[in-house]
């Protein structure tokens, strides 16, 4: 693998000031939006309003949690050698994993320059791997029981290993020769319990699933983990983590569970050990490239982190610092996104079928009011991408976001399993993902697709007022997201390998795609990073100018001037009367007199006739 020994550049004082100012402006923009949305005058049909507001509030808190992890980025200085450490490097094998992958990883471990002892923790006592270990000079250790899964396998090997440091590598992560040289000297500080480095991948191009799963990690292993250095909350990840043996011994060895790496970090932090994150790419592994492998991984993580929240977290709460309490209390809530996405699917469907509208806000002015908050999310995310690892990790990460939404039912399942106390077996994420996915994995998303399409057809047959069109648009976006996830599971990228004529047809589109990649990364993304603050200020000024004027920022009634003109245009194009945003009409004739009846709003009714 290509070695990258130098970490990313620490932020300058100017960069840190700019970032924090953008976060402050974004927080204020989001606060203004929420204050307006929570006004009683905005309540349409109350049950839908409060459910939707709960989802919106969750999304805002998730963004603030992300910004909180951008506000204090710190890159530790390279540690200088002081004295040599004895090191054990452990990797694991589970029956069914490819021999070639294990052999490649063991060969790379033996090629690491810093003196060390290599170990294979073999769950199968496999004769072939015993021969490989003998040939490569790797110590082979096995066990008769599979208690505590991966954690138990590692702890079994620790009975025989005697090094001062212990490196845990996943069998699909191939280390660089300089791996240990970049890590071990950080243990010169006797309070450091573990050092984590980047988890990078070599198979991003295998499928849309692989690309999306990798994109979901870019921000985390970049600016988010870098900021954890400042907060004392660096997470131990299951791969590429180096532990001080004394620290592991102080907690009785590697902790067990579906999220055994997070559990181990919790135990070590509770014991007072410090952690460090070194943002350097020194290994490359395999990200799941099929839907079944990805879903298995996500269910394991969701169920495991929820379990830690309700079991380990309360027990260790008093031993954490306040920042660690916040950290370990909020990380599992990431998987509550499954519930939020379900709300986002249900609300437009119910609205289109019943005609009930959750908000009474003017759509145009609401969009203008939301502009600074949306701009903040996009611009801040791009600004901090100067601290991701590599150029190909920069961008909008659309594939990762769509895949995340399409995984809603897996996250929901993890939450339900936690409440029901249903166990999920610990199995390594499948590494040999050459087989096709089971189409039944798409059933939940197919259901959302069908219901949303039916609601669009039904709703637009009833009326074409702007609110119905808006809800139809939201439902349509949900349909496109579901279609993407279904297509992604089909592994269409493998088709050119099977048919030469397809590969020929794709020559010019792929050349254009390459040029578009250069344009995006060299000009677009770099421009957004450089002009992040001015663009955000421009969005705030534009929103303020268009939404205040004579009306005031909290008045959502249609303002004069450009907003009312746009609203009138939308109303005309929608072939509905001006009262349709408050009524269901029995006639859809363009600009014709219609008989309207009031929607059963709570705290609001009207009998104003249509013109």
DRENMAR-324592 format. One line per field, with one value per residue (C-alpha): residue in three letters; chain; x, y, z. Coordinates in steps of 0.05 Angstrom, whole numbers, plus 32768, in hexadecimal, padded with zeros to 4 digits. Layout:
# residues N
rest <- [ALA:...]
kette <- [A:...]
xx <- [X:...]
yy <- [Y:...]
zz <- [Z:...]
# end
This chain:
# residues 611
rest <- [UNK:UNK:UNK:UNK:UNK:UNK:UNK:UNK:UNK:UNK:UNK:UNK:UNK:UNK:UNK:UNK:UNK:UNK:UNK:UNK:UNK:UNK:UNK:UNK:UNK:UNK:UNK:UNK:UNK:UNK:UNK:UNK:UNK:UNK:UNK:UNK:UNK:UNK:UNK:UNK:UNK:UNK:UNK:UNK:UNK:UNK:UNK:UNK:UNK:UNK:UNK:UNK:UNK:UNK:UNK:UNK:UNK:UNK:UNK:UNK:UNK:UNK:UNK:UNK:UNK:UNK:UNK:UNK:UNK:UNK:UNK:UNK:UNK:UNK:UNK:UNK:UNK:UNK:UNK:UNK:UNK:UNK:UNK:UNK:UNK:UNK:UNK:UNK:UNK:UNK:UNK:UNK:UNK:UNK:UNK:UNK:UNK:UNK:UNK:UNK:UNK:UNK:UNK:UNK:UNK:UNK:UNK:UNK:UNK:UNK:UNK:UNK:UNK:UNK:UNK:UNK:UNK:UNK:UNK:UNK:UNK:UNK:UNK:UNK:UNK:UNK:UNK:UNK:UNK:UNK:UNK:UNK:UNK:UNK:UNK:UNK:UNK:UNK:UNK:UNK:UNK:UNK:UNK:UNK:UNK:UNK:UNK:UNK:UNK:UNK:UNK:UNK:UNK:UNK:UNK:UNK:UNK:UNK:UNK:UNK:UNK:UNK:UNK:UNK:UNK:UNK:UNK:UNK:UNK:UNK:UNK:UNK:UNK:UNK:UNK:UNK:UNK:UNK:UNK:UNK:UNK:UNK:UNK:UNK:UNK:UNK:UNK:UNK:UNK:UNK:UNK:UNK:UNK:UNK:UNK:UNK:UNK:UNK:UNK:UNK:UNK:UNK:UNK:UNK:UNK:UNK:UNK:UNK:UNK:UNK:UNK:UNK:UNK:UNK:UNK:UNK:UNK:UNK:UNK:UNK:UNK:UNK:UNK:UNK:UNK:UNK:UNK:UNK:UNK:UNK:UNK:UNK:UNK:UNK:UNK:UNK:UNK:UNK:UNK:UNK:UNK:UNK:UNK:UNK:UNK:UNK:UNK:UNK:UNK:UNK:UNK:UNK:UNK:UNK:UNK:UNK:UNK:UNK:UNK:UNK:UNK:UNK:UNK:UNK:UNK:UNK:UNK:UNK:UNK:UNK:UNK:UNK:UNK:UNK:UNK:UNK:UNK:UNK:UNK:UNK:UNK:UNK:UNK:UNK:UNK:UNK:UNK:UNK:UNK:UNK:UNK:UNK:UNK:UNK:UNK:UNK:UNK:UNK:UNK:UNK:UNK:UNK:UNK:UNK:UNK:UNK:UNK:UNK:UNK:UNK:UNK:UNK:UNK:UNK:UNK:UNK:UNK:UNK:UNK:UNK:UNK:UNK:UNK:UNK:UNK:UNK:UNK:UNK:UNK:UNK:UNK:UNK:UNK:UNK:UNK:UNK:UNK:UNK:UNK:UNK:UNK:UNK:UNK:UNK:UNK:UNK:UNK:UNK:UNK:UNK:UNK:UNK:UNK:UNK:UNK:UNK:UNK:UNK:UNK:UNK:UNK:UNK:UNK:UNK:UNK:UNK:UNK:UNK:UNK:UNK:UNK:UNK:UNK:UNK:UNK:UNK:UNK:UNK:UNK:UNK:UNK:UNK:UNK:UNK:UNK:UNK:UNK:UNK:UNK:UNK:UNK:UNK:UNK:UNK:UNK:UNK:UNK:UNK:UNK:UNK:UNK:UNK:UNK:UNK:UNK:UNK:UNK:UNK:UNK:UNK:UNK:UNK:UNK:UNK:UNK:UNK:UNK:UNK:UNK:UNK:UNK:UNK:UNK:UNK:UNK:UNK:UNK:UNK:UNK:UNK:UNK:UNK:UNK:UNK:UNK:UNK:UNK:UNK:UNK:UNK:UNK:UNK:UNK:UNK:UNK:UNK:UNK:UNK:UNK:UNK:UNK:UNK:UNK:UNK:UNK:UNK:UNK:UNK:UNK:UNK:UNK:UNK:UNK:UNK:UNK:UNK:UNK:UNK:UNK:UNK:UNK:UNK:UNK:UNK:UNK:UNK:UNK:UNK:UNK:UNK:UNK:UNK:UNK:UNK:UNK:UNK:UNK:UNK:UNK:UNK:UNK:UNK:UNK:UNK:UNK:UNK:UNK:UNK:UNK:UNK:UNK:UNK:UNK:UNK:UNK:UNK:UNK:UNK:UNK:UNK:UNK:UNK:UNK:UNK:UNK:UNK:UNK:UNK:UNK:UNK:UNK:UNK:UNK:UNK:UNK:UNK:UNK:UNK:UNK:UNK:UNK:UNK:UNK:UNK:UNK:UNK:UNK:UNK:UNK:UNK:UNK:UNK:UNK:UNK:UNK:UNK:UNK:UNK:UNK:UNK:UNK:UNK:UNK:UNK:UNK:UNK:UNK:UNK:UNK:UNK:UNK:UNK:UNK:UNK:UNK:UNK:UNK:UNK:UNK:UNK:UNK:UNK:UNK:UNK:UNK:UNK:UNK:UNK:UNK:UNK:UNK:UNK:UNK:UNK:UNK:UNK:UNK:UNK:UNK:UNK:UNK:UNK:UNK:UNK:UNK:UNK:UNK:UNK:UNK:UNK:UNK:UNK:UNK:UNK:UNK:UNK:UNK:UNK:UNK:UNK:UNK]
kette <- [A:A:A:A:A:A:A:A:A:A:A:A:A:A:A:A:A:A:A:A:A:A:A:A:A:A:A:A:A:A:A:A:A:A:A:A:A:A:A:A:A:A:A:A:A:A:A:A:A:A:A:A:A:A:A:A:A:A:A:A:A:A:A:A:A:A:A:A:A:A:A:A:A:A:A:A:A:A:A:A:A:A:A:A:A:A:A:A:A:A:A:A:A:A:A:A:A:A:A:A:A:A:A:A:A:A:A:A:A:A:A:A:A:A:A:A:A:A:A:A:A:A:A:A:A:A:A:A:A:A:A:A:A:A:A:A:A:A:A:A:A:A:A:A:A:A:A:A:A:A:A:A:A:A:A:A:A:A:A:A:A:A:A:A:A:A:A:A:A:A:A:A:A:A:A:A:A:A:A:A:A:A:A:A:A:A:A:A:A:A:A:A:A:A:A:A:A:A:A:A:A:A:A:A:A:A:A:A:A:A:A:A:A:A:A:A:A:A:A:A:A:A:A:A:A:A:A:A:A:A:A:A:A:A:A:A:A:A:A:A:A:A:A:A:A:A:A:A:A:A:A:A:A:A:A:A:A:A:A:A:A:A:A:A:A:A:A:A:A:A:A:A:A:A:A:A:A:A:A:A:A:A:A:A:A:A:A:A:A:A:A:A:A:A:A:A:A:A:A:A:A:A:A:A:A:A:A:A:A:A:A:A:A:A:A:A:A:A:A:A:A:A:A:A:A:A:A:A:A:A:A:A:A:A:A:A:A:A:A:A:A:A:A:A:A:A:A:A:A:A:A:A:A:A:A:A:A:A:A:A:A:A:A:A:A:A:A:A:A:A:A:A:A:A:A:A:A:A:A:A:A:A:A:A:A:A:A:A:A:A:A:A:A:A:A:A:A:A:A:A:A:A:A:A:A:A:A:A:A:A:A:A:A:A:A:A:A:A:A:A:A:A:A:A:A:A:A:A:A:A:A:A:A:A:A:A:A:A:A:A:A:A:A:A:A:A:A:A:A:A:A:A:A:A:A:A:A:A:A:A:A:A:A:A:A:A:A:A:A:A:A:A:A:A:A:A:A:A:A:A:A:A:A:A:A:A:A:A:A:A:A:A:A:A:A:A:A:A:A:A:A:A:A:A:A:A:A:A:A:A:A:A:A:A:A:A:A:A:A:A:A:A:A:A:A:A:A:A:A:A:A:A:A:A:A:A:A:A:A:A:A:A:A:A:A:A:A:A:A:A:A:A:A:A:A:A:A:A:A:A:A:A:A:A:A:A:A:A:A:A:A:A:A:A:A:A:A:A:A:A:A:A:A:A:A:A:A:A:A:A:A:A:A:A:A:A:A:A:A:A:A:A:A:A:A:A:A:A:A:A:A]
xx <- [8000:8014:802F:8019:8043:8035:7FF5:7FC8:7FDC:7FC3:7F94:7FB2:7F95:7F72:7F54:7F3B:7F1D:7EFA:7EDF:7EC5:7EA5:7E82:7E69:7E4F:7E2A:7E0F:7DF6:7DD3:7DB4:7D9A:7D81:7D59:7D3A:7D25:7D09:7CDD:7CC6:7CB4:7C85:7C3D:7C28:7C4D:7C26:7BFC:7BE1:7BFD:7C0D:7C35:7C55:7C71:7C8B:7CAD:7CCA:7CE7:7D0B:7D23:7D3D:7D62:7D83:7D98:7DB6:7DDB:7DF9:7E0C:7E2D:7E55:7E6A:7E7D:7EAF:7ECC:7ED7:7F19:7F41:7F85:7FBB:7FEE:8037:8061:807F:80CA:80EB:8100:8106:80F2:80B1:80A3:8067:8036:800E:7FCE:7F9E:7F64:7F46:7EFE:7EEA:7ED6:7F01:7F2D:7F71:7F90:7F7A:7F97:7FD8:7FE0:7FD4:8004:803A:8031:8034:8076:8091:8085:80C9:80C3:80D6:8097:8078:8040:8004:7FCA:7F8E:7F6F:7F28:7F2A:7F6F:7F74:7FAD:7FBB:7FC3:7FEF:801D:801A:802C:8067:8081:807A:8093:804F:8039:7FF9:7FC8:7F83:7F4E:7F17:7EE1:7EC6:7EAF:7EAB:7EB8:7EF0:7EFF:7F06:7F33:7F62:7F62:7F74:7FB3:7FC4:7FCF:800D:8023:8052:805E:8056:802A:7FF4:7FDC:7F99:7F90:7F54:7F68:7F54:7F80:7FC4:7FF7:802E:8077:807A:803A:805B:808F:8056:8031:805B:8080:803F:8041:807C:8044:8036:7FED:7FDD:7FB4:7FA8:7FB8:7F88:7F99:7F6E:7F45:7F4B:7F34:7F4E:7F0E:7EE4:7ED9:7EBD:7E74:7E46:7E3E:7E89:7E8D:7E54:7E6C:7EB1:7E96:7E71:7EB5:7EDC:7EC5:7ECA:7F12:7F24:7F0E:7EE0:7F14:7F48:7F1D:7F15:7F5E:7F4A:7F0F:7F31:7EFE:7F25:7F02:7F25:7F11:7F12:7F4B:7F8E:7F8D:7FCB:7FC1:7FF0:7FF0:7FEC:7FAE:7F8B:7F9F:7F81:7F3C:7F43:7F54:7F30:7EE7:7EB1:7E71:7E57:7E7A:7EB6:7EE5:7EB9:7EAE:7EFA:7F03:7ECD:7EEE:7F33:7F1A:7EF3:7F35:7F55:7F80:7F89:7F82:7FA0:7F8C:7FC2:7FA3:7FD1:7FBF:7FEA:7FBB:7F86:7F4E:7F0E:7ECB:7E8B:7E7A:7E37:7DF7:7DF4:7E3A:7E2C:7DEA:7E0A:7E40:7E0E:7DDF:7E19:7E2F:7DE9:7DD7:7E1C:7E1D:7DD5:7DE7:7E22:7DF5:7DC5:7DF8:7E40:7E34:7E0B:7E3F:7E7A:7E59:7E78:7EBE:7EBB:7ECE:7E93:7EAA:7EAE:7E68:7E4E:7E76:7E61:7E19:7E0F:7E34:7DFF:7DC9:7DE5:7DBE:7D7C:7D7F:7D57:7D1B:7D24:7D28:7CE9:7CC6:7CE0:7CC0:7C7E:7C6E:7C69:7C41:7C0F:7C0B:7BFE:7BC8:7BA3:7BB1:7BCB:7C06:7C35:7C4A:7C26:7C66:7C6C:7C97:7CC1:7CD2:7CDF:7D11:7D33:7D35:7D54:7D89:7DBE:7DB6:7DBC:7DF7:7E19:7E14:7E31:7E67:7E81:7E84:7EAD:7EDA:7EF0:7F01:7F46:7F51:7F3A:7F71:7F73:7F58:7F27:7F06:7EEE:7EA9:7E5F:7E5F:7E1B:7E21:7E31:7DF6:7DC5:7DDD:7DD7:7D8E:7D80:7D9A:7D61:7D40:7D81:7D8C:7D43:7D4D:7D8A:7D61:7D27:7D57:7D74:7D30:7D1C:7D60:7D69:7DB0:7DD5:7E0E:7E53:7E6C:7EA5:7E8F:7E91:7ED2:7EC3:7E89:7E88:7E43:7E01:7DD5:7D94:7D5E:7D34:7D63:7D41:7CFA:7CF6:7D0F:7CE2:7CA7:7CBA:7CC1:7C7D:7C58:7C78:7C68:7C20:7C19:7C35:7C02:7BC8:7BDC:7BE5:7BA2:7B81:7B9F:7BDC:7BE5:7C2D:7C2E:7C18:7C4D:7C81:7C6E:7C6D:7CB3:7CCB:7CAB:7CCA:7D0F:7D03:7CF1:7D32:7D5A:7D38:7D45:7D8F:7D96:7D73:7DA0:7DDE:7DCF:7DD0:7E1C:7E16:7E5F:7E71:7E4C:7E85:7EB3:7E83:7E74:7EAA:7E77:7E5F:7EA7:7EB1:7E72:7E8A:7ECE:7EB8:7E88:7EC0:7EEF:7EBB:7EB2:7EFD:7EFE:7EC2:7EE7:7F22:7EF4:7ED0:7F0E:7F3D:7F0C:7EC8:7EDA:7F19:7EF2:7EBC:7EF1:7F14:7ED3:7EAC:7EA4:7E93:7E60:7E40:7E3C:7E1D:7DE8:7DD7:7DD3:7DA8:7D78:7D73:7D66:7D30:7D0C:7D0E:7D04:7CC0:7CA9:7CDC:7D01:7CCD:7C92:7C85:7C49:7C57:7C81:7C7A:7CAA:7CD1:7CB7:7C6D:7C7E:7C9F:7C65:7C33:7C59:7C5B:7C11:7C00:7C2B:7C0C:7BC6:7BAB:7B8A:7BAE:7B89:7B9E:7BD8:7BA3:7B6C:7B5F:7B3A:7B05:7B18:7B5B:7B47:7B7C:7B69:7B20:7AF1:7AF6:7AD0:7B01:7AFB:7B2B:7B5F:7B56:7B90:7B98:7B91:7B82:7B46:7B2F:7AF2:7B0D:7AF1:7B1D:7B1A]
yy <- [8000:8048:8062:80A5:80B3:80FD:8111:8148:818F:81AD:81E8:822E:8262:8283:8242:8230:8276:8272:822D:8241:8280:8257:8226:8261:827F:823B:822F:8272:8266:8222:8241:8277:8242:8217:8252:8264:821C:8214:8250:823D:8261:822D:81F2:81D2:818D:8185:813A:813E:8180:8165:8125:814B:817E:8145:812C:8172:817F:813C:814D:8192:8174:8141:8179:81A0:8160:815C:81A5:819B:8168:819A:81D4:81BF:8197:8183:815C:813E:814C:8111:80EE:80E6:80A3:80A0:8056:8016:7FF2:7FA9:7FA0:7F69:7F6F:7F45:7F36:7F05:7ECF:7EB7:7E79:7E8B:7EC8:7EC6:7EA6:7ED7:7F12:7EF4:7EE2:7F28:7F48:7F1A:7F27:7F72:7F6B:7F47:7F7D:7FB4:7FD4:7FDF:7FA0:7F7A:7F35:7F22:7EF8:7ED7:7ECA:7E90:7E7D:7E3F:7E21:7E1E:7DEF:7E19:7E59:7E35:7E26:7E6E:7E87:7E56:7E6E:7EB8:7EB5:7EC7:7EAA:7E82:7E7D:7E5E:7E4C:7E19:7E4A:7E86:7EAB:7EF7:7EF2:7F20:7F3C:7EF5:7EE1:7F1C:7F11:7EC8:7EDE:7F11:7ED7:7EC7:7F0B:7F33:7F74:7FB8:7FCD:7FA5:7FB6:7F9B:7F97:7F7D:7F46:7F70:7FAB:7FA9:7FD3:7FFD:7FEE:802E:8021:8017:804E:8081:8067:8048:8087:80A9:8079:80A0:80C3:8090:80A6:8092:8052:804A:806B:8067:8076:807E:8046:804C:801F:8003:7FEA:802A:801E:7FD7:7FED:8026:8004:8006:804E:8064:803D:805C:80A2:809C:8096:80CF:8107:80DA:80C5:810C:8149:8126:80F6:812E:8157:811C:8127:8168:814B:810C:80E1:80BE:807C:803A:801C:7FD1:7FD8:7FFC:800A:8004:7FF8:7FFD:7FB7:7FD3:7FFA:7FBB:7F94:7FC9:7FBC:7F70:7F6E:7F82:7F90:7F65:7F75:7F85:7FC8:7FAC:7FE3:801B:7FF2:7FEC:8037:8044:8017:8035:807D:806B:8052:8095:8080:80B4:80A9:80C7:80C9:80CD:80E0:80B7:8083:8047:800E:8002:7FD1:7FB9:7FDD:7FB3:7FB3:7F8F:7FA3:7F64:7F70:7FBA:7FAD:7F77:7FA9:7FE1:7FB5:7F9D:7FE4:7FFF:7FC6:7FC8:8013:8014:7FDB:8002:803E:8017:7FEA:8001:804D:8053:802A:8053:8097:80B0:809D:80C5:810E:813A:813A:80EF:80EB:8115:80ED:80A7:80BD:80DA:80AB:8074:80A7:80AB:806C:808C:80A8:806A:8085:80CB:80B1:8088:80C9:80EB:80B3:80B2:80FD:810D:80CD:80DD:8126:8113:80E0:8108:814F:8162:8191:8193:81DC:821D:823F:8262:8232:8265:828D:824D:8239:827C:8278:8232:8249:825E:821E:81F3:821C:8214:81C8:81C4:81F9:81E3:819B:81AF:81DF:81A9:817A:8198:8168:8128:80F9:80FB:8122:80EB:80F1:8138:8146:8145:80FA:80F2:80A7:809E:80C9:80A4:8061:807A:808D:804A:8026:8044:8001:7FE1:8018:8013:7FC8:7FD3:8002:7FD0:7F96:7FBE:7FCC:7F83:7F6C:7F41:7F2A:7F32:7F00:7F1E:7F0D:7F2F:7F5B:7F2E:7F39:7F0C:7F34:7F18:7EF8:7F1C:7F3B:7F1D:7F48:7F43:7F74:7FA9:7F9A:7FD3:8006:7FEA:7FF2:803C:8046:8029:804C:808F:808A:8077:80B2:80E1:80CA:80CD:8111:8133:8118:813A:8180:81A5:81DA:81EE:81C6:8186:8192:819C:815B:8137:8150:8137:80F3:80F3:80FE:80C4:8099:80AB:809A:8056:804A:805A:8029:7FF2:7FFF:8001:7FBB:7FA0:7FA9:7FC8:7FDC:7F93:7F93:7FB2:7F7A:7F47:7F68:7F88:7FB1:7FD3:7FE4:8002:802D:8048:8061:80A9:80AF:8099:80CC:8102:80E9:80EF:8136:8146:8129:8157:8193:8183:8177:81AA:81E4:81D9:81B9:81E2:8221:8210:8205:8247:8270:824C:8287:82BC:828C:8281:82CB:82D7:82A2:82C2:8308:82F0:82CB:8307:8337:830D:82F7:8335:8379:8391:834E:8338:82F7:82D1:82E5:82AD:82CB:82D8:8317:834B:8350:8317:82E2:82EF:82F1:82AD:8293:82AD:828C:824A:824F:825D:8224:81F7:8207:8215:8250:827A:8259:8213:8214:8215:81EB:81AC:81C1:8199:81B8:81BF:81EE:8222:8264:824B:8253:8216:81FD:81F4:81D5:81DF:81AC:8198:81C0:81C1:8208:8222:8221:824D:8254:8287:8278:8270:82AB]
zz <- [8000:7FF6:8038:8054:8092:809A:80BE:80A4:80B3:80F5:80EE:80F1:8120:80E5:80CE:8113:811C:80D9:80E8:812C:8110:80DB:8110:813A:80FE:80EB:8132:8134:80F0:8107:8148:8122:80F6:8131:8157:811C:8111:815A:815A:8167:8128:80FE:8118:80E2:80F0:8136:8138:80F8:810D:814E:812F:80F7:8128:8151:8112:80FF:8145:8145:8102:811C:815C:8131:8108:8147:8162:8122:8127:816F:8155:8124:8155:8174:8140:815B:8138:8169:815A:8142:817E:8182:8194:81DD:81ED:81C8:81D5:81CE:81A0:818F:814F:814F:8117:8117:80EC:80EA:80C2:807B:8073:8033:803C:800B:8035:8075:8053:8036:8079:809E:806A:8072:80BE:80BA:808C:80C0:80D0:811B:8143:8156:815E:812F:8145:8121:814F:8129:813D:8112:8120:80D4:80BC:807E:80A7:80D9:809E:8086:80CC:80D1:808E:809D:80E5:8103:8145:813E:8179:817C:81AF:81B7:81CD:81A7:81E4:81DC:8191:8179:81BE:81DB:81A1:81AF:81FA:81EF:81C8:81FE:822E:8206:81EC:8218:81F3:8213:81D9:81B5:816E:8157:810C:80E6:80B5:8079:808C:806D:8095:8078:808B:80B4:80DC:8120:8117:8111:814E:8185:819B:81B0:81EB:8207:822E:8265:826A:8222:8222:81D8:8195:815A:8112:80D3:80B7:806B:8033:7FF2:7FD0:7FCB:7F81:7F87:7F8C:7F9F:7FE3:7FEE:7FD8:8004:8041:803A:8031:8073:8096:8076:80A4:80E1:80D6:80C2:80E9:811B:8137:8135:8163:8192:81A1:81C3:81E8:8203:81DF:81A8:8196:8191:814E:8143:8111:8114:815F:818A:81D5:820F:822D:8274:8260:8245:8282:82AF:8292:828E:8244:8205:8215:81F4:81CF:8189:818F:81B3:819C:81B8:81F8:8200:81F7:822B:825E:8252:8257:8296:82B4:82A6:826A:8234:81E9:81AA:8161:812C:80E8:80BC:8088:8098:8086:8052:805D:803C:8044:8038:7FEE:7FF0:8011:803C:8058:8064:8087:80B2:80C8:80D5:80FE:8128:8136:8143:8173:8194:81A2:81BB:81EA:8206:8211:823D:8260:8264:8260:82A0:82C6:82AE:82AE:82EF:82D9:8298:828F:827B:8232:8233:8251:8218:81E6:81F9:8207:81C2:8193:8195:8186:813F:8130:8145:80FF:80EA:8110:80F3:80AB:80B7:80CC:808E:8064:8088:808E:8043:8036:806D:8056:800E:8020:8055:803D:8083:8082:80BE:80B5:80A4:808F:804C:8023:7FFF:803D:8064:802F:8033:807F:807B:8049:807C:80A4:8066:804D:8090:808E:8048:804F:8094:807D:8041:8068:8099:805F:805E:8099:8076:8062:8016:7FDC:7FC6:800B:7FFD:7FE0:7FEF:8000:7FDF:7FD6:8020:8034:8008:8021:8069:805D:803C:807A:80A5:80B3:80CA:80FD:8112:811A:8146:8172:8177:8186:81BF:81DE:81D5:81EF:81B1:81A5:8164:8158:8151:810C:80E7:80AD:806F:8047:800B:7FED:7FA7:7FAB:7F9A:7FCF:7FE5:7FC4:8003:8025:7FFA:8010:8044:8011:7FDB:800A:8017:7FCC:7FBB:7FF3:7FE3:7F98:7FA7:7FD6:7FA1:7F6D:7F9F:7FBB:7F78:7F60:7F9C:7F93:7F79:7FAD:7FBE:7FFE:7FDB:7FA6:7FDD:8000:7FBD:7FB0:7FF4:7FE7:7FA2:7FBF:7FEF:7FB2:7F90:7FCE:7FD2:7F88:7F91:7FCB:7FA3:7F67:7F93:7FAB:7F64:7F5C:7F17:7F17:7F09:7EC7:7E9E:7EB6:7E99:7E56:7E2B:7E03:7E42:7E54:7E0E:7E14:7E56:7E3D:7E2F:7E6A:7E98:7E79:7E86:7ECC:7ED7:7EBE:7EEA:7F26:7F18:7F12:7F53:7F7C:7F5F:7F56:7F77:7FBA:7FC4:7FB3:7FE6:801C:800D:8008:803E:806D:8037:8018:805B:806A:8025:8033:8076:8058:801E:804C:807B:8042:8022:8061:808E:806F:8087:80A3:80D7:80D9:8101:80D5:80A4:8081:8037:8033:7FFC:7FC2:7FA8:7FD8:7FC8:7F7E:7F82:7FAB:7F79:7F40:7F66:7F75:7F2C:7F14:7F47:7F2B:7F71:7F94:7FC7:8001:7FED:801D:8054:8033:800C:7FCD:7FA9:7F66:7F44:7F0C:7EFD:7F1F:7F22:7F5D:7F89:7FC5:7FFE:8042:807C:808E:80D8:80F2:813D:8159:8114:80E6:80AD:8082:8053:800D:7FD1:7FA1]
# end
